[in-house]
Amino acid sequence: MQVTGHLVLEGSDYAAKKTSNNGNDNNTDRLAKTQLRKMYPNTKYNKNVIDSLSVVDESITNYELIAELLQYICLNLEEGAILVFLSGMKEITTALEHLTKVPFFQDSSNVVIYPLHSSLSNAEQTAIFNRPPRGKRKIVLSTNIAETSITIDDVVFVVDTARVKENRYDDLNKMPTLTECWASKAATKQ
């Protein structure tokens, strides 16, 4: 948020929905901002970042922020592929749809974008190992299949939403379910 200038405003798609608290919602927001400032004292984070963090709904993947961050990396940082971890095939498809609406990503001379998930054919999966021509950025939108199963040797940047889908047992229905949850610290470090 700091480098892109991205803002999450109250009422936006990526903001937490307000619950009525006798009309006293603003006190809750101020407390959250105060806590955030205490967590990050004397840091490089500006007021807009703190304000955005105080209203953001962390359970929603912010595709606009991902697009802005990817564009920032492409335009401002050194050469190399970008690996973006998303929680599943639906999220990869949604991210790809958001990226294709941004003029920078519509220009095929700027980037080549590959989805990577277990439902792709072998030929589609092996295409991610191709290096793009100089000046063209490769972006791989992947599930955690790329976390341990494969190594893409030209990846220089990783954008991690820290969300994964895991098999869990539903005691109520007595069956396994695929549930989206936060990735463990160990997984994100890896």
C-alpha positions in Angstrom: 0.0 0.0 0.0 2.9 2.3 0.8 4.7 2.0 -2.6 1.6 1.8 -4.8 -0.5 4.5 -3.0 -3.4 2.1 -2.9 -6.2 3.1 -0.6 -9.0 1.0 0.9 -11.9 3.3 1.7 -14.8 2.6 4.0 -17.7 1.2 1.9 -15.4 -0.2 -0.8 -15.5 -3.8 -1.9 -12.4 -4.6 0.1 -13.5 -2.8 3.3 -14.9 -4.6 6.3 -18.7 -4.2 6.5 -19.8 -2.1 9.4 -22.0 -3.6 12.1 -24.3 -1.3 14.0 -23.0 -0.5 17.5 -25.6 2.1 18.7 -24.2 4.5 16.2 -20.8 4.5 17.8 -18.8 2.9 15.0 -16.3 5.7 14.7 -14.8 4.9 18.2 -14.0 1.4 17.0 -12.2 2.8 13.9 -10.2 5.2 16.0 -9.2 2.5 18.4 -8.0 0.3 15.5 -6.0 3.2 14.0 -4.5 3.9 17.4 -3.5 0.2 17.8 -2.0 0.2 14.3 0.1 3.3 15.1 1.3 1.6 18.2 2.2 -1.5 16.2 4.2 0.5 13.7 5.7 3.5 15.6 8.1 5.7 13.8 7.9 3.7 10.6 7.8 4.6 7.0 4.1 3.9 6.7 2.1 7.0 6.0 -1.4 7.9 7.3 -3.1 6.5 4.2 -1.7 3.1 4.9 -2.8 3.1 8.5 -6.2 4.4 7.5 -6.6 1.6 4.9 -5.4 -1.1 7.3 -7.9 0.0 9.8 -10.9 -0.6 7.5 -9.7 -3.5 5.3 -11.4 -6.8 5.3 -8.5 -9.3 5.5 -10.6 -12.2 4.4 -11.1 -10.7 0.9 -8.4 -10.9 -1.7 -7.7 -7.4 -2.9 -7.2 -7.9 -6.7 -6.9 -4.2 -7.3 -4.0 -4.0 -4.9 -2.4 -7.1 -6.5 -2.7 -5.4 -10.0 -1.2 -2.2 -8.7 1.7 -4.0 -7.0 2.5 -6.1 -10.0 2.5 -2.9 -12.2 4.7 -1.2 -9.7 7.2 -4.1 -9.8 7.2 -4.2 -13.6 7.8 -0.5 -14.0 10.2 0.2 -11.1 12.2 -2.9 -10.1 14.8 -5.1 -11.8 14.2 -7.8 -14.3 12.8 -11.2 -13.3 9.7 -13.2 -13.1 6.9 -12.6 -10.5 5.2 -15.5 -8.7 1.8 -14.7 -7.2 0.4 -17.1 -4.6 -3.4 -17.3 -4.6 -5.6 -19.8 -2.7 -7.2 -21.6 -5.6 -8.2 -21.9 -9.3 -11.2 -19.5 -8.9 -8.9 -16.9 -7.3 -6.4 -17.3 -10.1 -9.1 -16.8 -12.7 -10.4 -13.8 -10.9 -6.9 -12.3 -10.7 -6.4 -12.9 -14.4 -9.7 -11.2 -15.2 -8.7 -8.1 -13.1 -5.3 -7.9 -14.7 -6.7 -8.1 -18.2 -8.8 -5.0 -17.5 -5.7 -2.9 -16.7 -4.3 -1.3 -19.8 -0.6 -2.0 -18.8 -1.4 -5.8 -18.7 -3.4 -5.7 -21.9 -0.2 -4.8 -23.8 1.4 -8.1 -24.6 4.8 -6.5 -25.1 4.9 -5.7 -21.3 4.0 -9.0 -19.7 3.2 -12.7 -20.3 0.8 -14.1 -17.6 0.6 -17.8 -16.8 -1.9 -19.5 -14.5 -0.5 -22.4 -12.6 -2.8 -25.0 -10.9 -3.2 -28.7 -10.8 -6.0 -28.8 -13.5 -3.7 -27.6 -16.3 -2.3 -30.0 -18.9 1.4 -30.9 -18.8 2.1 -28.7 -21.8 0.4 -25.7 -20.1 2.3 -26.3 -16.9 5.7 -26.6 -18.6 5.1 -23.3 -20.5 5.8 -21.4 -17.2 9.4 -22.4 -17.4 10.0 -20.5 -20.6 11.9 -17.3 -20.2 10.3 -14.3 -21.8 12.3 -11.9 -24.1 14.3 -9.2 -22.4 12.1 -6.3 -21.3 9.0 -8.5 -21.0 8.0 -9.6 -17.5 6.7 -13.1 -16.8 4.0 -13.3 -14.1 2.9 -16.7 -12.7 -0.5 -16.8 -10.9 -0.3 -20.0 -8.8 -1.8 -22.0 -6.1 0.6 -23.4 -3.5 1.5 -26.1 -6.0 4.5 -23.9 -6.7 5.4 -23.8 -3.1 7.1 -27.2 -2.8 6.4 -29.1 -6.0 8.3 -27.1 -8.6 11.0 -24.4 -8.9 10.7 -21.6 -11.4 14.3 -20.6 -11.6 13.8 -17.0 -13.0 11.4 -15.9 -10.2 12.8 -12.8 -8.5 9.6 -11.5 -6.8 6.9 -13.3 -4.8 3.5 -11.8 -4.0 1.8 -13.9 -1.4 -1.9 -13.4 -0.4 -1.2 -15.8 2.5 -4.4 -17.6 1.8 -4.6 -21.3 1.0 -7.2 -24.0 0.6 -6.8 -27.0 2.8 -8.7 -30.3 3.3 -10.4 -30.2 6.6 -12.9 -32.6 8.2 -16.4 -31.2 8.8 -17.6 -32.8 12.0 -21.2 -31.5 11.5 -21.6 -33.1 8.1 -19.1 -36.0 8.7 -17.2 -35.3 5.5 -14.0 -33.7 4.3 -14.2 -30.2 2.9 -11.9 -27.8 1.1 -11.6 -24.7 3.3 -9.9 -21.4 2.6 -7.7 -20.3 5.5 -4.6 -18.4 6.4 -1.3 -20.0 5.4 1.0 -21.0 8.2 4.1 -18.8 9.0 6.3 -21.8 8.0 4.6 -22.0 4.6 4.9 -18.3 3.9 8.6 -18.3 4.8 9.2 -21.2 2.5 
